[in-house]
Amino acid sequence: MNAPDWREMTRVFGRIGLLSFGGPAAQIALMHEELVSKRAWLTEQTYLRALSLCMLLPGPEAMQLATYAGWRMRGTSGGLLAGLLFVIPGALVIAVLALLYAVYGQLPLVQAAFLGIKAAVIVVVFQALRKVAGKALIGLQGWMLAVLSFIALFVFGLPFPVIIIAAGLWGLAQPTPAPQIAPPHDVRADPIRILILWGALWAAPLLALWILDQQFLLELGLFFSKLAVVTFGGAYAVLGYMTQTVVTDLGWITPEAMIDALGLAETTPGPLILVTEFVALLAGYAQSGTSGAIAAGLLALWVTFTPCFLWIFLAGPFLERLSAQPRLTAALQAITAAVVGVIANLTVWFALHVLFSRVGTVGSLPLPLPDWTSFDPEAAGLTALAAILMLGLRMGFLPAMALLAVCALGLGLI
């Protein structure tokens, strides 16, 4: 069919951006309904191939899928429109929530309510672990990679990028079936020009910060840029690495604030990786108040999502060829299996810091060790209630979180 006009594209992709709650699975289903079933802007085959490509790329696959759909219809401008409309609504909500949290988050009643949110976060991360494990752990190799990944992070604190690279190399080295005959790529492309242009846009604010000697913002921008390159397997996979760095290594925010950040990011539309904006806003606020928070938040958004456009505009024209490469598929499967271990590490880390008020380490190892005398029975009770609501009764995250926050607030008032 003919490409839709700009007004119709703005309306449809704006609707997708506003309604994109519930994580990537719900977002991908929503886009399928809007773009394939209702309007036939993409064929079923093209949509599935594009989804496979986005799962191979670092970054939030749902946002990149929206960007690819817009690019397919209207070129670079269409991709920019679709991608930005997917991100902007959630980014605005996150900015407001983060600033409110920075100002009012230390009030006793607010902290009491957030105990319920933390309990819900433990269960929602466990749900993500269960879903990913069900799809990723195929055979003995998958379980082995997941266990080794968990041990490498939980016991030895190895950097997340090292684990991802090692898993990907392992997958590439595995015997693979003969490659399928790939059809010619979809359209003419100039990958060198795209790489130079979008690479320059990505690096521009970092270069400016280096010239202006803004050390904190430069360090923040470089860290989130690195995060954008290794974000395979969804936001939950990279959260462990981000938590380890911003909480333990750099001390930008507290463990409690990190858990709250994820809880609030879960309540907003758009990709969960917007949690990077929340973390950056809190870190910037701690450095230099509201102005610092806004600068840090905008920088985190820029270096998180500019690479997403780069990957899509660079790889989109070669979709057919990339989707026919079995070694890439094997590498992705190995990375996804390792990601199970990463999410398991995140689940245990969150649970320890919610259930115990003091968590140390074992000797020179980064292995977490809770102080058993600091066990919080209220947090344990709320976590058990969260498990009943979300795992037993299958209540959605938003209503469960609201109910748990009310229960925690009631306990705080007693």
FENZICOR-V678995 format. One record per pair of residues at least 6 apart in sequence whose C-alpha atoms are under 8 Angstrom apart, sorted by sequence separation. I is the first residue (numbers start at 1). J is the second residue. D is the distance in Angstrom with one decimal. If there is no record, write none. Layout:
BEGIN
I|J|D ; I|J|D
END
This chain:
BEGIN
20|26|7.3 ; 21|27|6.8 ; 35|41|5.3 ; 36|42|5.3 ; 55|61|5.7 ; 70|76|7.9 ; 71|77|7.0 ; 72|78|7.7 ; 104|110|7.3 ; 105|111|6.4 ; 136|142|6.8 ; 137|143|5.6 ; 152|158|5.6 ; 153|159|7.3 ; 209|215|7.5 ; 231|237|7.2 ; 232|238|7.6 ; 245|251|7.9 ; 246|252|5.3 ; 247|253|5.5 ; 266|272|6.5 ; 284|290|7.7 ; 285|291|7.5 ; 322|328|7.9 ; 353|359|6.7 ; 361|367|5.3 ; 362|368|6.6 ; 389|395|5.5 ; 390|396|6.4 ; 20|27|5.2 ; 35|42|6.1 ; 36|43|6.1 ; 54|61|5.0 ; 70|77|7.9 ; 71|78|4.9 ; 72|79|7.6 ; 153|160|7.5 ; 231|238|5.7 ; 246|253|6.4 ; 247|254|5.7 ; 265|272|6.1 ; 284|291|8.0 ; 285|292|5.5 ; 286|293|7.8 ; 352|359|7.2 ; 361|368|4.5 ; 362|369|6.2 ; 390|397|7.1 ; 36|44|6.4 ; 54|62|7.7 ; 70|78|4.4 ; 71|79|3.9 ; 209|217|7.0 ; 210|218|6.4 ; 230|238|7.6 ; 247|255|6.1 ; 284|292|4.7 ; 285|293|4.3 ; 360|368|5.7 ; 361|369|5.0 ; 70|79|4.1 ; 71|80|7.6 ; 137|146|7.8 ; 209|218|5.7 ; 265|274|6.7 ; 284|293|4.0 ; 359|368|6.4 ; 360|369|5.1 ; 361|370|7.9 ; 20|30|7.4 ; 51|61|7.4 ; 54|64|6.1 ; 69|79|6.9 ; 70|80|7.4 ; 265|275|5.5 ; 283|293|7.0 ; 284|294|7.4 ; 359|369|5.6 ; 360|370|5.9 ; 390|400|6.9 ; 16|27|7.9 ; 36|47|7.6 ; 54|65|6.2 ; 67|78|7.7 ; 68|79|6.0 ; 70|81|7.0 ; 152|163|7.8 ; 227|238|7.4 ; 247|258|7.7 ; 281|292|7.8 ; 282|293|6.4 ; 284|295|7.3 ; 359|370|4.1 ; 360|371|7.2 ; 389|400|6.5 ; 67|79|4.4 ; 70|82|5.2 ; 206|218|6.0 ; 243|255|7.8 ; 281|293|4.3 ; 284|296|5.3 ; 358|370|6.1 ; 359|371|5.8 ; 66|79|7.5 ; 67|80|6.5 ; 69|82|7.5 ; 70|83|7.6 ; 262|275|6.1 ; 265|278|7.8 ; 280|293|7.0 ; 281|294|6.3 ; 283|296|7.6 ; 284|297|7.6 ; 358|371|5.6 ; 16|30|7.1 ; 51|65|6.2 ; 67|81|7.7 ; 149|163|6.6 ; 261|275|6.2 ; 281|295|8.0 ; 356|370|6.4 ; 357|371|7.9 ; 386|400|6.9 ; 16|31|6.9 ; 32|47|7.6 ; 50|65|6.6 ; 67|82|5.3 ; 206|221|6.5 ; 227|242|7.7 ; 243|258|6.9 ; 281|296|5.7 ; 356|371|7.0 ; 66|82|5.7 ; 67|83|4.5 ; 206|222|7.3 ; 280|296|5.3 ; 281|297|4.8 ; 356|372|7.3 ; 358|374|6.0 ; 66|83|5.8 ; 261|278|6.2 ; 280|297|5.2 ; 357|374|5.4 ; 16|34|8.0 ; 50|68|7.2 ; 261|279|6.8 ; 352|370|6.8 ; 356|374|5.2 ; 357|375|6.7 ; 386|404|7.1 ; 64|83|6.9 ; 277|296|7.9 ; 278|297|7.1 ; 349|368|7.8 ; 356|375|4.5 ; 357|376|7.1 ; 385|404|7.8 ; 63|83|6.0 ; 66|86|7.2 ; 277|297|5.0 ; 280|300|6.3 ; 355|375|5.8 ; 356|376|5.7 ; 258|279|7.2 ; 277|298|7.5 ; 355|376|5.3 ; 12|34|7.5 ; 145|167|7.4 ; 354|376|8.0 ; 355|377|7.5 ; 382|404|6.8 ; 63|86|6.3 ; 277|300|5.5 ; 63|87|7.3 ; 276|300|6.5 ; 277|301|6.0 ; 355|379|5.6 ; 276|301|7.7 ; 354|379|6.5 ; 355|380|5.9 ; 382|407|8.0 ; 253|279|7.5 ; 382|408|7.4 ; 42|69|7.5 ; 274|301|7.7 ; 276|304|7.9 ; 253|282|7.0 ; 252|282|8.0 ; 253|283|6.2 ; 252|283|5.2 ; 41|73|7.7 ; 378|411|8.0 ; 28|62|5.9 ; 252|286|7.8 ; 27|62|6.3 ; 31|66|7.5 ; 24|60|7.9 ; 4|41|7.9 ; 24|61|7.2 ; 28|65|8.0 ; 235|272|6.1 ; 3|41|7.4 ; 24|62|5.6 ; 235|273|5.2 ; 1|40|7.9 ; 1|41|7.0 ; 224|276|7.6 ; 13|66|7.9 ; 220|280|7.6 ; 20|86|7.7 ; 164|230|7.3 ; 14|82|7.8 ; 17|85|5.6 ; 18|86|7.6 ; 164|232|7.9 ; 4|73|7.4 ; 13|82|5.6 ; 16|85|8.0 ; 17|86|4.0 ; 161|230|6.0 ; 3|73|5.4 ; 16|86|6.7 ; 17|87|6.6 ; 3|74|6.9 ; 10|81|7.3 ; 14|85|5.3 ; 17|88|7.7 ; 18|89|6.1 ; 10|82|7.6 ; 13|85|6.1 ; 14|86|7.0 ; 17|89|6.4 ; 18|90|7.7 ; 9|82|7.8 ; 13|86|6.9 ; 17|90|7.8 ; 10|85|7.9 ; 228|303|7.3 ; 220|296|7.6 ; 224|300|6.3 ; 228|304|5.4 ; 227|304|7.6 ; 228|305|7.8 ; 160|238|7.5 ; 221|299|6.3 ; 225|303|5.2 ; 229|307|7.9 ; 217|296|6.5 ; 221|300|6.3 ; 224|303|6.3 ; 225|304|6.3 ; 228|307|6.8 ; 160|240|7.9 ; 220|300|7.6 ; 224|304|6.3 ; 160|241|5.5 ; 159|241|7.0 ; 217|299|7.9 ; 221|303|6.6 ; 259|350|6.9 ; 205|299|7.7 ; 256|353|7.3 ; 255|353|7.0 ; 256|354|7.7 ; 202|302|7.3 ; 202|303|6.1 ; 233|335|7.4 ; 237|339|5.5 ; 240|342|6.6 ; 232|335|7.4 ; 233|336|5.7 ; 237|340|7.7 ; 240|343|7.1 ; 202|306|5.9 ; 232|336|7.6 ; 238|342|7.8 ; 201|306|7.5 ; 202|307|6.8 ; 237|342|5.7 ; 240|345|7.1 ; 233|339|6.3 ; 237|343|5.5 ; 240|346|5.2 ; 236|343|6.1 ; 239|346|7.2 ; 128|236|7.6 ; 198|306|7.4 ; 199|307|7.9 ; 198|307|7.6 ; 236|346|7.9 ; 125|236|7.4 ; 198|309|7.9 ; 199|310|7.4 ; 198|310|5.6 ; 195|310|7.0 ; 194|310|7.3 ; 194|313|7.1 ; 195|314|7.0 ; 194|314|6.3 ; 191|314|5.7 ; 189|317|6.3 ; 188|317|7.0 ; 187|317|5.5 ; 186|317|5.3 ; 187|318|7.9 ; 266|397|8.0 ; 267|398|6.3 ; 185|317|5.9 ; 186|318|6.4 ; 185|318|4.8 ; 186|319|7.2 ; 185|319|6.6 ; 186|320|7.1 ; 185|320|5.7 ; 184|320|7.1 ; 185|321|6.2 ; 183|320|6.2 ; 184|321|7.0 ; 121|259|7.2 ; 182|320|6.4 ; 183|321|6.5 ; 182|321|5.1 ; 118|259|6.2 ; 121|262|7.2 ; 118|260|6.4 ; 121|263|5.7 ; 182|324|5.8 ; 117|260|7.1 ; 120|263|7.6 ; 181|324|7.2 ; 180|324|5.7 ; 118|263|6.7 ; 179|324|6.7 ; 180|325|7.2 ; 114|260|6.9 ; 117|263|6.1 ; 179|325|6.0 ; 180|326|8.0 ; 179|326|6.0 ; 178|326|7.8 ; 177|326|6.9 ; 176|326|6.4 ; 176|327|6.4 ; 174|327|7.9 ; 176|330|7.5 ; 172|327|5.4 ; 171|327|7.3 ; 172|328|6.9 ; 174|330|7.4 ; 172|330|6.2 ; 171|330|5.0 ; 172|331|5.1 ; 171|331|4.0 ; 170|331|7.1 ; 171|332|7.3 ; 169|331|6.8 ; 171|333|7.1 ; 98|261|7.9 ; 168|331|4.6 ; 171|334|5.2 ; 167|331|7.2 ; 168|332|6.7 ; 170|334|7.0 ; 171|335|7.7 ; 168|334|6.0 ; 97|264|7.5 ; 167|334|5.4 ; 168|335|5.5 ; 167|335|5.2 ; 59|228|6.0 ; 58|228|6.7 ; 59|229|7.4 ; 94|264|7.7 ; 58|229|5.8 ; 59|230|7.8 ; 60|231|7.7 ; 94|265|6.8 ; 164|335|5.9 ; 167|338|6.5 ; 58|230|6.0 ; 59|231|5.1 ; 58|231|4.8 ; 59|232|6.4 ; 61|234|7.4 ; 58|232|4.8 ; 60|234|6.1 ; 94|268|7.1 ; 164|338|7.2 ; 57|232|6.9 ; 58|233|7.8 ; 59|234|7.0 ; 60|235|7.0 ; 93|268|6.7 ; 163|338|7.4 ; 164|339|7.9 ; 56|232|7.7 ; 59|235|8.0 ; 55|232|7.8 ; 55|233|7.5 ; 90|268|5.6 ; 90|269|4.8 ; 91|270|7.7 ; 89|269|6.8 ; 90|270|5.1 ; 94|274|7.5 ; 98|278|5.6 ; 102|282|6.3 ; 89|270|7.2 ; 90|271|7.8 ; 94|275|8.0 ; 88|270|7.9 ; 95|277|7.5 ; 99|281|7.3 ; 87|270|5.5 ; 91|274|6.6 ; 94|277|7.3 ; 95|278|6.8 ; 98|281|6.5 ; 99|282|7.6 ; 102|285|7.1 ; 86|270|6.0 ; 87|271|7.0 ; 90|274|7.5 ; 94|278|6.2 ; 98|282|6.7 ; 91|277|7.5 ; 95|281|7.4 ; 150|338|7.9 ; 145|334|7.3 ; 149|338|5.4 ; 153|342|7.1 ; 148|338|7.7 ; 149|339|7.5 ; 150|340|8.0 ; 151|341|7.9 ; 99|290|7.6 ; 146|337|5.4 ; 147|338|7.9 ; 149|340|8.0 ; 150|341|4.2 ; 154|345|5.8 ; 142|334|6.9 ; 145|337|6.0 ; 146|338|4.5 ; 149|341|4.9 ; 150|342|5.7 ; 153|345|6.8 ; 145|338|5.2 ; 146|339|6.9 ; 148|341|7.4 ; 149|342|6.3 ; 99|293|7.9 ; 143|337|7.2 ; 146|340|5.4 ; 147|341|5.9 ; 150|344|6.7 ; 142|337|5.2 ; 146|341|4.3 ; 150|345|5.8 ; 142|338|7.6 ; 145|341|7.7 ; 146|342|7.7 ; 136|333|6.8 ; 136|336|5.9 ; 137|337|5.7 ; 136|337|5.2 ; 95|297|7.5 ; 132|336|7.9 ; 133|337|7.4 ; 136|340|7.6 ; 63|270|7.8 ; 133|340|5.8 ; 63|271|6.7 ; 132|340|6.5 ; 157|365|7.8 ; 62|271|7.2 ; 156|365|6.2 ; 157|366|5.8 ; 155|365|6.8 ; 156|366|6.1 ; 157|367|7.5 ; 60|271|6.4 ; 129|340|6.3 ; 155|366|6.3 ; 156|367|6.7 ; 60|272|7.9 ; 154|366|7.4 ; 155|367|4.6 ; 60|273|6.8 ; 154|367|5.8 ; 155|368|7.9 ; 129|343|5.8 ; 154|368|7.5 ; 128|343|7.8 ; 129|344|6.4 ; 125|343|7.5 ; 126|344|7.7 ; 129|347|8.0 ; 125|346|7.8 ; 126|347|6.1 ; 125|347|6.0 ; 122|347|6.3 ; 83|309|7.8 ; 122|350|6.2 ; 80|309|7.5 ; 122|351|6.0 ; 79|309|7.8 ; 119|354|7.3 ; 118|354|6.7 ; 76|313|7.2 ; 115|354|7.8 ; 67|309|7.2 ; 71|313|7.8 ; 23|266|7.8 ; 22|266|7.4 ; 64|308|6.3 ; 68|312|6.2 ; 21|266|8.0 ; 64|309|7.4 ; 67|312|7.2 ; 68|313|7.8 ; 21|267|7.4 ; 21|268|6.4 ; 22|269|7.7 ; 23|270|7.9 ; 24|271|7.1 ; 21|269|4.5 ; 23|271|6.7 ; 60|308|7.8 ; 64|312|6.7 ; 68|316|6.8 ; 20|269|4.8 ; 21|270|6.5 ; 23|272|6.6 ; 59|308|6.2 ; 19|269|6.3 ; 20|270|5.3 ; 58|308|7.8 ; 18|269|6.1 ; 20|271|7.9 ; 17|269|6.8 ; 18|270|7.6 ; 17|270|6.2 ; 57|311|7.0 ; 54|312|8.0 ; 119|379|6.8 ; 123|383|7.4 ; 119|380|8.0 ; 122|383|7.3 ; 116|379|7.6 ; 119|382|5.9 ; 120|383|6.7 ; 123|386|6.6 ; 115|379|6.7 ; 119|383|4.5 ; 123|387|6.0 ; 53|319|6.7 ; 116|382|6.3 ; 120|386|5.5 ; 124|390|8.0 ; 116|383|7.8 ; 119|386|6.3 ; 120|387|7.9 ; 123|390|7.4 ; 123|391|7.9 ; 50|319|7.0 ; 53|322|7.2 ; 49|319|7.3 ; 53|323|6.4 ; 49|320|7.6 ; 52|323|6.9 ; 56|328|7.6 ; 56|329|7.6 ; 124|397|7.3 ; 49|323|6.6 ; 56|332|6.2 ; 120|397|7.3 ; 120|400|7.2 ; 120|401|5.7 ; 117|401|5.5 ; 120|404|7.3 ; 116|401|6.8 ; 117|402|7.8 ; 119|404|7.7 ; 117|404|6.6 ; 116|404|4.6 ; 117|405|5.8 ; 116|405|4.3 ; 115|405|7.0 ; 116|406|7.6 ; 113|404|7.9 ; 114|405|6.3 ; 116|407|7.1 ; 113|405|4.6 ; 116|408|5.2 ; 112|405|7.9 ; 113|406|6.5 ; 115|408|6.1 ; 116|409|8.0 ; 113|407|7.8 ; 114|408|7.5 ; 113|408|5.2 ; 112|408|5.7 ; 113|409|4.7 ; 112|409|5.3 ; 110|409|8.0 ; 112|411|7.8 ; 113|412|7.9 ; 109|409|6.5 ; 112|412|5.5 ; 109|412|6.8 ; 109|413|7.8
END
